[in-house]
Amino acid sequence: MKKACGCSDTLKRRFGAWCVESIPRDGGRVSRLMFGGYDLFTPAPEGIRAPEEDCGLYETRPVYGYDDCFPTVDPCVYPDEQWHVPDHGELCWLEWSVEERKSCVVFKVVSKALPVTFSRAMHFRKNTLTWRFKVENRGARALPFIHVMHPLMDPGLVRALHTPECDVMINEATNEPIMCKTIGEYLVQRPDGTAEMVLLRGIKEGKVCAVFSNGLKLTVLFPSDLFPTLGIWWNNGGYPRSEGARRREWAIEPIPGSCSSLACCWADGTCLSVRGGDTLVWDVVWEVERGG
């Protein structure tokens, strides 16, 4: 049985131990995701206060929950075009459609700048959530892109973080290597008032595991052949720097390139591309266990 929902509605559904709430009109945002009564994502803020400093267009909207960054994260000029792609990509600024199914919710949006239809299907099983992403190129020529998941979670709940082996660990803001034994311990021990985006380039396996103080264990599985870089955003109250605007959040972000900018990834040949008239599909699996 299928049920079409209007874009202006807040969608709330339960699938066994899972509970998901989303706001399709607000960039397809997943505003809440729960497993066994525990929230996985950061909650909606009480009001919004834009930073006094210029932190980009993305910071002018509420930052919480989950949304998709496509075709870039960092604002840039789209390759061979005059289109200035906005901060965190185009999709979070558009209204999405949504379709409910028995154990799945499918979100879809049509780009206003590119001949692309993007969809995100969330398939719920007993203790797994499979995110299925699809990029449909309705045009004649190949279109380069990067896609980055943006699931914001509470860093204060992380007791341990296990990441795959990699060739090099980079602080994206400074482009300097991070010299530590394990990046998980490094991030969990970051002091109050710090924030950084870490890039693990040349990962050996598409697997990340986080153990939370509430007893949950989250394992994220993704195709490392498509996503050779693992990004971890870790904000322990250090960003934005304006008083009253600082947040605490972290995110697991597989990246199909060397960094968060499509322009840079396209220049060094590390971005994804979908041929004219073709479709590219990939899955990211979240496994949640109790007693982690």
Summary of the structure (lengths in Angstrom):
residues: 292
radius of gyration: 18.2
end to end distance: 35.4
largest distance: 53.0
contacts: 930
relative contact order: 0.18
helix: 8%
strand: 46%
